Amino acid sequence: MSEINWASLVLSQIGNFLFLIVYFVGIVLALVFWRRHPTVSILCIVAFLILLGALVIGIGTQIWMTAGASRGMRSEEIGRFLSIMGIVRAGLGIVAWTLLLTALFGWRSPAAPQSTV
């Protein structure tokens, strides 16, 4: 059994760290604009929290799988677990992006008809 290479594991999460920054900035911006657009803001906050949760699940899965592999976990178990987590994360992403698209386009009222006189 081998030890977990924590330096490599942390280094592999740099891309995820950048997404964390984007999600937190999105939450802060939604809070800043809450008074002007409360419905849009709540949809964005919920969406970014879901994306944040999915990212944390992904990071946790990777750490757990790395630890499991170092403990001798069978490849079938790893594959099954990764498949389930992939489906869960995809479902969460679909919900979050649906909320973001609704916030982006759903709040707008129809354009007023223009006079043709």
N, C-alpha and C positions, 0 to 999 in steps of 0.2 A: 504494500500500500504506500502510495506517495502522499506527501504533504501538499496542501493547496498552495499554489503560487499566488499569494495575495497581491503582489506588485503587478503581475499580469492581469489579474482580475480587476483591480482598480483601474489600470490603464485601459482595459477594454470598455470601461464605462464612461469614457470621456464624451463620446457622442451622446449618451443618455444625459449627461450633465448639461449639455447645451440645450436639449429639449426641456429639461427641468427649468432652466432660465427662461425659456420662451413661455412655458406654462405659467410660471410665477408672474412674469411681466403681463401676460394676458389677464390674470386674476386682478393684479393691481390696476390695470387700465379699466377693467370692468367696474371696479370699485370707485375709481375716479369719476367715471361717467355715469354713475348710478342715478343721480338726480335727473339728468337729461334723458336717459333711456333706461328706466328700471327693468323693463321686460327683457330687453336685449342683454343687459348686464347680468341678470340672473341666469339666462340661458348660457351665456359665455362662462360664467363662474362654474356652473354645474358641468359644462362640457370640459373645461380645463381641469376640474377636479377628477373627472372620470379619466381623462388622458393621463393625469398624474398618477392615479391609482393603477392604471394599466402599466405604466412605466415602472412603478414600484414592484408590481407583480412580476414583470419581466426581469428586473434586476434580482429580485429574490429567487426567482426560478433559476437564473443562471448561477447564483451562488450556491443554491441547494443542489443543483445538478453537478456542479464542480466538486462539492463536498461528497456527494453520493458516488461520483465516479472514483474519487480517491479512496472511498471506503469499499470499493469493489461492487458497486451496484451494477446489475446486468443491463446490457444495452437495450433489451426489450423494454425494461421498466423505464429507462431514460427516454426512449422513443415515444412510448405511450404517454408519459407525463408531459413531454414537450408538445405532443400533438394536442392534448387537452388544453394546455396553457395557451397554445397558439390560437385555438378556437375561441377561448375565453377573451383573450386580448383583442382578437379581430371583432368580436361582438361588442366589446366595450368601445373600440374605435369607431365602429359604425354608429353606435348611439351618440357618441361625443361629436362626431362630424355632422350628424343629422341636426343636433342642437346648434352647432356653430353655423351651419347653412341656414337654419331657420332664423337664427339671430341676425344673420347678414342680410337675408332677403325677405323674411316673413313679416317684418314690422312695417314695411313701407306701404303707404296707402297708394291706391291707383292714381295715375296722373289725371289731372283735370282735363276734360275735353277742351280743345282749342276752338275758338270761334273762327269760322270760315267766311266772315263777312268782308 
